[in-house]
Structure formats: structure tokens, C-alpha cells
């Protein structure tokens, strides 16, 4: 892919201190973009910005809590103050959870909706005037869990379905205005998301129930997202299993229910009830 497409474009990335967001920061900077990074961990953001600058790139950062609308507005304002435009918004910030609904504190679902869904809405709302002006791109880093109900991930699937619905509607509303909207659905990705996932009571899970070494790397996901933005793709499902899942969700949903239950029940200490 040509690096020149992103030269001097301003790319905003939420949840940029680790995982996919961090990888996106380096990937878009490598392709010539000016990146604006937001996350709660400003210590790590500063390290990333310094590394980008050392390699000849351009970056800025600020503390960002996507569950807070004022914080999202300030994040967008930083991009305008520093670089005068917004060309791409990567809504990446997110948290996960692992528990069946029967045993779930409802505050867990609220917290996931606040971050995964409302964080996307807030950032998109305040960036939208500038994105319409630049005929830019809005990206939601979603999940296969946004296309099918993932057992043991009630709040996560709910938030990703909501994100997908919001972005799909935004695409239709702006059909004649040149806005590009992309829903990106990585497979399971090696990152901190499962370590930081919430349990049924709202505490940190602290361990991953899946083999991280067999997953996509954050760098692979970031590369695919950048290519998807350049090609102005509508939906980006990144793995063969993900593509099969989306296909079965439309053609044979009852079979998919059984396959999903069987797969997720194999996780160590799975919360799913087998009887």
C-alpha cells in the first residue's frame, strides 16, 4: 500500500496507550499521518509520542476518558488546535467482560456501554463537523461479538451491537456528504483487553482465558485498519472464522448458537452452564 495517502492527514485514536490503539498510532504515523492520541494512561502516551517523534513522525496526546463527553470534546479540540483538521477518527477505546447475565452486576453492563458505545458516540459527535469538512473517515473498532451474541460476554456484545448500529445509521445519514464509515471487526487479538476485562461483580479478571499466542497481533490489526481506511471499506472482518461467523449469523443462526456455546464453554473456568 502507498504511504502517501495518509501524508499530513490528521488521525485521532482513542485507547491509544496499549494494544490495537498503540499499534495504530505507530502504523498511521509510519504512513505519514499526524496522530493525536488519547487514553487515561498519559505516561504511556508520552512514551509513544516520543518514539514517534524520534522516528521522524508527528504526534500529540492528551488524557482522555471516553466515558466523559467533556473529555472527548477536549480531545477533538486538541487536534484542531495542534493541526487544524480531523481526517480520521479511530474509535478504539474499549473494555470487555466475562460472566453470564444471570450472575452479572448490572453496573458492569452500564460501564461497558459508557466506554464502548457512548465513548464512540461522544468522540464522533464532536469530531463530525471536521470530518464532514474533510470528507474523512470514522472507524469503530468493533468485534465479531457485534455481529452475534457471544455467550459469557453479555455486556460486551451489547455494547458492540450498539456501536455497529450507531455507525451503520451514521453512514446512511451522511450518504450524500462524503463521510466514510467503517466497522472493523478483528478476531481475538493478543492485548491487555482480557486481562483488564471485568468479572461479574465488576472487578478485574486479571488473567486471560484464551491462548494469546494463537491470536492476531495488534500490529496485524492496525495494518488491516489502515488499509481499510485507505480503501474506504464499509466493513472489515479480519479472520476466516469471523467471516464464517457473520455468514452463519444470516444463513443458519441456530447452528451458530450451538457452535458459539461449544467454543466458549471450552475456556478455562467458563461461566457457561453445561447442564
C-alpha positions as CSV (number, residue, x, y, z in Angstrom):
1,X,0.0,0.0,0.0
2,X,1.2,3.5,-0.7
3,X,2.3,5.5,2.3
4,X,1.5,8.8,0.6
5,X,-2.3,8.5,1.1
6,X,-2.0,9.4,4.8
7,X,0.7,12.1,4.4
8,X,-0.2,15.1,6.5
9,X,-3.7,13.7,7.4
10,X,-4.7,14.1,11.0
11,X,-5.7,10.8,12.6
12,X,-7.3,10.7,16.1
13,X,-7.0,7.4,18.0
14,X,-8.8,6.6,21.3
15,X,-7.5,4.0,23.7
16,X,-4.0,4.6,22.2
17,X,-1.8,3.7,25.2
18,X,-1.8,-0.1,24.5
19,X,-2.9,-2.9,22.3
20,X,-4.6,-2.0,19.0
21,X,-4.7,1.7,19.7
22,X,-0.9,1.8,20.3
23,X,-0.2,-0.2,17.2
24,X,-2.5,2.1,15.2
25,X,-0.5,5.1,16.5
26,X,2.7,3.7,15.1
27,X,1.1,2.4,11.8
28,X,-0.6,5.7,10.8
29,X,2.5,7.7,11.8
30,X,4.7,5.4,9.7
31,X,2.4,6.2,6.8
32,X,2.9,9.9,7.2
33,X,-0.1,10.9,9.3
34,X,-0.1,13.3,12.2
35,X,-1.6,11.3,15.0
36,X,-3.5,12.6,18.0
37,X,-3.6,10.0,20.8
38,X,-6.0,9.8,23.7
39,X,-6.1,7.5,26.8
40,X,-6.2,7.6,30.5
41,X,-2.6,6.4,30.8
42,X,-0.7,9.6,29.8
43,X,2.7,8.2,31.0
44,X,2.5,5.5,28.3
45,X,1.1,8.0,25.7
46,X,4.1,10.3,26.3
47,X,6.5,7.3,25.6
48,X,4.6,6.6,22.4
49,X,4.7,10.2,21.2
50,X,8.4,10.5,21.9
51,X,9.1,7.3,20.0
52,X,7.1,8.5,17.0
53,X,8.9,11.9,17.1
54,X,12.3,10.1,17.3
55,X,11.4,8.2,14.1
56,X,10.5,11.4,12.3
57,X,6.8,11.4,12.8
58,X,4.4,13.9,14.3
59,X,2.2,13.2,17.3
60,X,0.3,14.8,20.1
61,X,-1.5,13.4,23.1
62,X,-3.9,14.2,26.0
63,X,-5.6,12.4,28.8
64,X,-8.9,11.0,27.6
65,X,-11.8,9.4,29.4
66,X,-14.2,8.4,26.6
67,X,-17.0,7.9,29.1
68,X,-16.9,11.6,29.8
69,X,-18.3,13.9,27.0
70,X,-16.2,16.9,28.0
71,X,-13.0,14.9,27.8
72,X,-14.0,13.7,24.3
73,X,-14.6,17.3,23.3
74,X,-11.2,18.4,24.6
75,X,-9.6,15.6,22.7
76,X,-11.0,16.8,19.4
77,X,-10.2,20.4,20.3
78,X,-6.5,19.4,20.8
79,X,-6.4,18.1,17.2
80,X,-7.8,21.3,15.9
81,X,-5.5,23.5,17.9
82,X,-2.4,21.4,17.0
83,X,-3.1,20.5,13.4
84,X,-6.2,22.4,12.3
85,X,-8.2,19.4,11.0
86,X,-9.6,15.9,11.6
87,X,-9.3,13.4,8.8
88,X,-9.7,10.1,10.5
89,X,-11.2,9.1,13.9
90,X,-10.4,5.6,15.2
91,X,-12.8,4.8,18.0
92,X,-10.8,2.1,19.6
93,X,-11.1,2.6,23.4
94,X,-12.9,-0.3,24.9
95,X,-13.3,-2.8,27.8
96,X,-14.5,-6.3,27.9
97,X,-16.2,-8.6,30.5
98,X,-16.7,-12.3,31.2
99,X,-19.7,-13.6,33.1
100,X,-23.2,-14.9,32.3
101,X,-26.0,-12.5,32.6
102,X,-27.6,-14.4,35.4
103,X,-24.6,-13.7,37.6
104,X,-23.8,-10.2,36.3
105,X,-24.0,-7.0,38.3
106,X,-25.9,-4.6,36.0
107,X,-23.3,-1.9,36.7
108,X,-20.9,-3.9,34.6
109,X,-23.1,-3.5,31.5
110,X,-23.5,0.2,32.2
111,X,-19.7,0.6,32.4
112,X,-19.2,-1.2,29.1
113,X,-21.9,0.8,27.4
114,X,-20.4,4.1,28.8
115,X,-16.9,3.2,27.3
116,X,-17.6,1.1,24.3
117,X,-20.8,2.7,23.0
118,X,-21.0,6.2,24.5
119,X,-17.3,6.8,24.0
120,X,-17.8,6.2,20.3
121,X,-20.8,8.5,20.2
122,X,-19.2,11.3,22.1
123,X,-15.9,11.4,20.1
124,X,-17.8,11.0,16.8
125,X,-20.3,13.8,17.7
126,X,-17.5,16.4,18.4
127,X,-15.3,15.3,15.5
128,X,-18.2,15.1,13.0
129,X,-18.2,18.8,11.8
130,X,-14.5,18.5,10.9
131,X,-14.8,15.0,9.4
132,X,-17.6,16.2,7.1
133,X,-15.4,19.2,6.1
134,X,-12.5,16.9,5.2
135,X,-14.8,14.1,3.8
136,X,-12.8,11.9,6.2
137,X,-13.3,8.5,7.9
138,X,-14.9,7.3,11.1
139,X,-13.8,3.9,12.3
140,X,-15.3,1.8,15.0
141,X,-13.1,-1.0,16.3
142,X,-15.9,-3.5,17.0
143,X,-15.8,-7.2,17.2
144,X,-17.4,-10.4,15.9
145,X,-19.4,-10.0,19.2
146,X,-21.1,-7.1,17.5
147,X,-22.5,-9.4,14.8
148,X,-23.6,-12.3,17.1
149,X,-24.3,-12.7,20.8
150,X,-21.2,-14.1,22.4
151,X,-22.0,-16.2,25.4
152,X,-20.4,-15.1,28.6
153,X,-19.9,-11.6,27.2
154,X,-23.4,-10.1,27.6
155,X,-22.3,-6.5,28.2
156,X,-19.6,-6.7,25.6
157,X,-21.8,-8.0,22.8
158,X,-24.5,-5.5,23.7
159,X,-22.1,-2.5,23.5
160,X,-20.6,-3.7,20.2
161,X,-24.1,-4.3,18.7
162,X,-24.9,-0.7,19.8
163,X,-21.7,0.7,18.3
164,X,-22.4,-1.1,15.0
165,X,-26.0,0.2,14.8
166,X,-24.9,3.7,15.5
167,X,-22.2,3.7,12.8
168,X,-24.4,2.0,10.3
169,X,-27.0,4.7,10.8
170,X,-24.5,7.5,10.6
171,X,-23.3,6.1,7.3
172,X,-26.8,6.3,5.8
173,X,-27.5,9.8,7.2
174,X,-24.3,11.2,5.7
175,X,-24.6,9.2,2.4
176,X,-24.5,12.4,0.3
177,X,-21.9,14.2,2.4
178,X,-18.8,12.1,1.6
179,X,-18.2,10.7,5.0
180,X,-16.6,7.3,5.1
181,X,-17.8,5.0,8.0
182,X,-16.1,1.7,8.6
183,X,-16.9,-1.0,11.2
184,X,-13.7,-3.0,11.9
185,X,-14.1,-6.5,13.5
186,X,-10.8,-8.1,14.5
187,X,-10.7,-11.7,15.7
188,X,-9.4,-12.4,19.2
189,X,-6.3,-10.1,19.4
190,X,-3.3,-10.5,21.7
191,X,-3.6,-7.5,24.0
192,X,-4.4,-6.5,27.6
193,X,-8.2,-6.4,26.9
194,X,-8.8,-9.8,28.5
195,X,-6.5,-9.1,31.5
196,X,-8.4,-5.9,32.1
197,X,-11.8,-7.5,31.4
198,X,-14.4,-7.2,34.2
199,X,-15.9,-10.1,36.0
200,X,-19.5,-10.5,37.1
201,X,-19.0,-8.3,40.1
202,X,-17.2,-5.5,38.3
203,X,-13.7,-6.4,39.4
204,X,-10.7,-7.1,37.1
205,X,-10.5,-10.6,35.6
206,X,-6.7,-10.4,35.9
207,X,-6.0,-13.4,33.6
208,X,-6.7,-14.4,30.1
209,X,-9.0,-17.4,29.4
210,X,-7.6,-17.9,25.9
211,X,-4.2,-18.7,24.3
212,X,-2.8,-15.3,23.4
213,X,0.0,-16.8,21.2
214,X,-2.6,-18.1,18.7
215,X,-4.3,-14.7,18.2
216,X,-3.8,-11.9,15.8
217,X,-1.2,-9.4,16.9
218,X,-2.2,-5.8,17.5
219,X,0.2,-4.8,14.7
220,X,-1.6,-7.0,12.2
221,X,-4.9,-5.4,13.2
222,X,-3.6,-1.9,12.9
223,X,-2.2,-2.7,9.4
224,X,-5.5,-4.0,8.3
225,X,-7.4,-1.0,9.7
226,X,-5.1,1.5,7.9
227,X,-5.5,-0.4,4.6
228,X,-9.3,-0.5,5.2
229,X,-9.4,3.3,5.7
230,X,-7.3,3.9,2.6
231,X,-9.7,1.7,0.5
232,X,-12.7,3.3,2.3
233,X,-14.1,-0.1,3.1
234,X,-17.6,-0.4,4.7
235,X,-17.0,-3.4,6.9
236,X,-13.7,-5.1,7.7
237,X,-14.0,-8.6,9.2
238,X,-10.4,-9.7,9.6
239,X,-10.3,-13.5,10.1
240,X,-11.8,-16.5,8.3
241,X,-13.6,-17.6,11.5
242,X,-15.0,-14.1,11.7
243,X,-16.2,-14.1,8.1
244,X,-17.8,-17.6,8.6
245,X,-19.5,-16.3,11.8
246,X,-21.1,-13.3,10.0
247,X,-22.2,-15.6,7.2
248,X,-23.8,-18.2,9.5
249,X,-25.4,-15.5,11.6
250,X,-27.5,-14.7,8.5
251,X,-27.9,-18.1,6.9
252,X,-28.0,-20.6,9.9
253,X,-28.2,-18.8,13.2
254,X,-29.3,-21.8,15.2
255,X,-26.2,-23.7,14.2
256,X,-24.1,-20.7,15.1
257,X,-25.6,-20.6,18.6
258,X,-24.5,-24.2,19.2
259,X,-21.0,-23.6,17.8
260,X,-20.5,-20.5,19.9
261,X,-21.7,-22.2,23.1
262,X,-19.4,-25.1,22.5
263,X,-16.4,-23.0,21.7
264,X,-16.8,-20.6,24.7
265,X,-17.6,-23.4,27.1
266,X,-14.1,-24.8,26.4
267,X,-12.5,-21.8,28.1
268,X,-10.8,-22.5,31.5
269,X,-13.3,-21.8,34.3
270,X,-16.0,-21.0,31.7
271,X,-19.1,-19.4,33.3
272,X,-21.4,-21.3,30.9
273,X,-23.6,-23.9,32.4
274,X,-23.3,-27.2,30.6
275,X,-26.4,-28.8,32.2
